[in-house]
């Protein structure tokens, strides 16, 4: 939590010191600026995650059309062993999560409705393994 607080504090101080407004363009410029800096990998990830949340929530000065553009901005070069950056970048979007959940719900219902058939299929499958 302290790393996220540091990142957001860094962002606010950057905007304040440079007399910039809280907008998509200014956050994007900051991300491009800190991407090559090794000591700001976590900061980059936290700010980019915040930026994506603001876009998804339709925050003023953050348009949903800008989300696509974020895929093409520079990223940190070195590997982050804590996987913070990768965790944020490889997230599954909400419609896909919903679709997967619905599939599991339907599968669960089929299993409940026809448990004996599933049990026999499992035994047959295990015989051939």
C-alpha positions in Angstrom: 0.0 0.0 0.0 2.9 2.4 0.8 4.2 1.9 -2.8 0.8 3.0 -4.2 0.7 6.0 -1.9 4.2 7.0 -3.0 3.2 6.7 -6.6 0.1 8.8 -6.3 2.0 11.3 -4.2 4.6 11.4 -6.9 1.9 12.1 -9.5 0.2 14.9 -7.5 3.6 16.5 -6.8 4.6 16.3 -10.5 1.3 17.9 -11.6 1.5 20.6 -8.9 5.2 21.5 -9.4 4.7 21.8 -13.2 1.3 23.6 -12.8 -0.5 21.0 -14.9 -4.1 19.9 -14.7 -5.3 16.4 -13.8 -6.0 15.1 -17.3 -5.4 12.2 -19.6 -2.7 14.0 -21.7 -0.7 15.1 -18.6 -0.8 11.6 -17.1 0.2 10.0 -20.4 3.1 12.5 -20.8 4.3 11.6 -17.3 4.1 7.9 -18.1 6.2 8.4 -21.2 8.7 10.5 -19.2 9.2 7.9 -16.4 9.0 4.7 -18.6 12.8 4.5 -19.2 13.6 5.2 -15.5 14.4 1.9 -13.7 13.6 3.4 -10.2 10.0 4.2 -11.3 8.7 0.9 -12.6 6.2 0.5 -9.8 5.2 4.2 -10.1 4.6 3.7 -13.8 2.4 0.7 -13.2 0.4 2.3 -10.4 -0.2 5.5 -12.4 -1.1 3.6 -15.6 -3.5 1.5 -13.6 -5.1 4.6 -12.1 -5.3 6.1 -15.6 -7.1 3.1 -16.9 -9.6 3.2 -14.0 -10.3 6.9 -14.6 -11.0 6.1 -18.3 -13.3 3.2 -17.5 -15.2 5.3 -14.9 -15.6 8.1 -17.5 -13.9 10.6 -15.3 -13.9 14.2 -16.7 -10.9 14.8 -19.1 -10.5 11.0 -19.5 -12.3 9.6 -22.6 -12.9 5.9 -23.2 -11.4 6.4 -26.7 -8.0 7.1 -25.1 -7.7 3.6 -23.6 -6.6 2.2 -26.9 -3.8 4.7 -27.3 -2.3 3.6 -24.0 -1.2 0.3 -25.5 1.3 2.2 -27.7 3.1 4.4 -25.2 6.6 3.3 -24.1 6.9 0.8 -21.2 9.6 0.1 -18.7 12.3 -2.0 -20.3 13.6 -4.2 -17.5 11.8 -7.1 -16.0 10.0 -6.5 -12.7 10.5 -9.5 -10.5 7.6 -8.5 -8.3 5.3 -8.7 -11.3 3.4 -5.5 -10.4 3.6 -4.1 -13.9 2.7 -7.4 -15.6 -0.2 -7.8 -13.2 -1.7 -4.6 -14.3 -1.0 -5.0 -18.0 -2.3 -8.5 -18.4 -5.6 -8.0 -16.6 -8.8 -9.5 -18.0 -11.4 -6.9 -18.8 -14.8 -7.0 -17.1 -17.0 -8.2 -20.0 -14.7 -11.2 -20.5 -14.7 -12.0 -16.8 -18.5 -11.9 -16.9 -18.6 -14.2 -19.9 -16.3 -16.7 -18.1 -18.4 -16.6 -15.0 -21.6 -17.2 -16.9 -19.9 -20.2 -18.6 -18.9 -21.7 -15.2 -22.5 -21.1 -13.9 -23.9 -23.0 -16.9 -21.3 -25.8 -16.5 -22.1 -26.0 -12.7 -25.8 -26.3 -13.5 -25.2 -29.1 -16.1 -23.1 -31.0 -13.5 -25.8 -30.6 -10.9 -28.5 -31.8 -13.3 -26.6 -34.8 -14.6 -24.0 -35.7 -11.9 -24.2 -39.5 -12.6 -23.4 -39.0 -16.3 -20.5 -36.8 -15.5 -19.2 -39.3 -12.9 -19.3 -42.1 -15.5 -17.6 -39.9 -18.1 -14.9 -39.1 -15.6 -14.3 -42.8 -14.8 -14.1 -43.6 -18.5 -11.7 -40.8 -19.0 -9.4 -42.0 -16.2 -9.4 -45.5 -17.6 -7.7 -44.2 -20.8 -5.1 -42.1 -19.0 
